[in-house]
């Protein structure tokens, strides 16, 4: 949707009360930042921008909605945002009737000057990372070419850089647990870096099974450039193979709903 | 509905990562990295991710305190500064200017660091100035 049409649509929705808040991006001091457009300051919609910078708008919206339980929000949604919303609504975190989206195209076609996604920008892998870890843009097929021992060493190299910032979990649009396993004192110790590897990252990877919608914000947020998206991609490939469940597009909740044995009725 | 996303800089260390604060009804409720900031490019350490918690912490000091009769008691800024100045002056008089050391850090701005070393050298009269980055 061209910018002019997008701005008009947002203004119309705000004006007519279709949504109370609209989340999109606004240029501020040279930075495209997420912004909550309102009817009170509808003139700000003129400063709405679209571009490659990606924030988890659906996560922001969900957070705001906890403060305003009656609010209906709108947001611009790339395909990954849409998948995240599907998952959030499937797990009862966001009522689908309270969110309205305007799709943003992020198709990586050569006909567009630049695709609207930071993830599609080329990343340069440092020589050490390329040799001892995984280069940016590695696929699961690339990894599976390596023998299990080499593969394990490469992963341990990557995990060893972890500074336990919890950025991957904090930015993840589908992470919403009030009590996070990664902060459970019995599972994850405190006071040293890196955290116990590979356990820390495997705990997260297992929780991402049937949950991760492959947006790559975790990799963007990792200061140590650990190939998290690659790891979660593999986990979800297994979920698709074994259970036939494709996170973000298959209807309903993932097969991992019940902990322990389901209680028999009666 | 008052919801703002405010750009700022992390106040912890000298790196100065760009952060975004989520402000709802005038209260800081969340922190996110600024993806386009040249310093951090959308990444933060654990301290930066939790800025909103310390800003609102109930244990933040809200007024100067002076120890009187073995207990910390609230006092005015004038009283606190006056007391500190008088004690520093008497220490310098009794033990000489080199008995005082001034330690600065990356949590202060460059301007504040400059002021602190000027205070040490020109006012107290000592070269005993050091920075946590040297440790």
Boltz contact constraints between the chains, C-beta under 6 A:
constraints:
  - contact:
      token1: [A, 20]
      token2: [B, 1]
      max_distance: 6.0
  - contact:
      token1: [A, 31]
      token2: [B, 36]
      max_distance: 6.0
  - contact:
      token1: [A, 34]
      token2: [B, 5]
      max_distance: 6.0
  - contact:
      token1: [A, 35]
      token2: [B, 5]
      max_distance: 6.0
  - contact:
      token1: [A, 36]
      token2: [B, 3]
      max_distance: 6.0
  - contact:
      token1: [A, 53]
      token2: [B, 35]
      max_distance: 6.0
  - contact:
      token1: [A, 53]
      token2: [B, 36]
      max_distance: 6.0
  - contact:
      token1: [A, 64]
      token2: [B, 3]
      max_distance: 6.0
  - contact:
      token1: [A, 67]
      token2: [B, 24]
      max_distance: 6.0
  - contact:
      token1: [A, 68]
      token2: [B, 1]
      max_distance: 6.0
  - contact:
      token1: [A, 165]
      token2: [B, 45]
      max_distance: 6.0
  - contact:
      token1: [A, 165]
      token2: [B, 46]
      max_distance: 6.0
  - contact:
      token1: [A, 170]
      token2: [B, 49]
      max_distance: 6.0
  - contact:
      token1: [A, 220]
      token2: [B, 42]
      max_distance: 6.0
  - contact:
      token1: [A, 221]
      token2: [B, 43]
      max_distance: 6.0
  - contact:
      token1: [A, 223]
      token2: [B, 43]
      max_distance: 6.0
